[in-house]
Amino acid sequence: MNWKTFKNKLLQYPELELQFQYAEGKLVDAAYHITEIKQAPITSVDCGGVLNNWTEIIVQLWVPDNGEQERSMKVSKALSIVNIVEKMMPLDPNGTVKIEFGNSEFDTRQMFPSEITINESNLTVDLRPDTVRCKAQERGGSCGTNDKGEECCTPVAEKPKIKLVNLATTVETCCTPGGGCC
């Protein structure tokens, strides 16, 4: 989900409470804070030697140890934090959204919002973990060795240089004594 889609969904429901589901049936504690919104431009070279660029917008959630709260923050409160951030740092509307969260039962990680649902007075963002994948496969290649014995992870070899030969003349008439080439 890109930032524009995510933010537009929030803008539609400012009066609802914003909840995040980090595992099946497990919600981030209602006392959470949005502690940071990061914009990370990523540049990488994959195993096939292809340069890749994209931007991630990372919303970091933190639950204080002594946090006791019955209700999660309103979407409008989250949007006020977004507005503060966007005044100082314009966020890429096409950036990929990730939510960063962890607690004592769940190691900190960045997850993707996979679905946003409305249930009574709550806007719930369902989070799913990122997966490792091979970009060569995404481009229609294979990961590992294909049927021709080629490796996806081998950068494309430099093309051999071809020596040009003038086929219009014969070797006997060119550059031989009396051949007229000198």
NORBEL-V243669 format. One line per field, one symbol per residue. ss: DSSP state (H for helix, E for strand, L for the rest). psi: psi as a letter, one per 30 degrees, with the letter a starting at -180 (. if undefined). Layout:
ss: ???
psi: ???
This chain:
ss: LEHHHHHHHHHHLLLLEEEEEEELLEELLLLEEEEEEEEEEEEEELLLLLEEEEEEEEEEEEELLLLLLLLLLEHHHHHHHHHHHHHHLLLLLLLEEEEEEEELLEEEEEEEEEEEEEELLEEEEEEEELLLLLHHHHLLLLLLELLLLLELLLLLLLLLLLLLLLLLLLLLLLLLLLLLLL
psi: kleeeeeeeeffhfflkjlkjfljgjkkkfglkjfkjkjjkkklklfggkkkklkkjjjkkkjlegkjkekllleeeeeeeeeeefefjkkjfgkkkkkkllaffjkklklkjekklkjcgkjkjkkklllkljfeefggalkbkafggkkfgklklkkkkkkkkjfflleefkhlkgfgf.
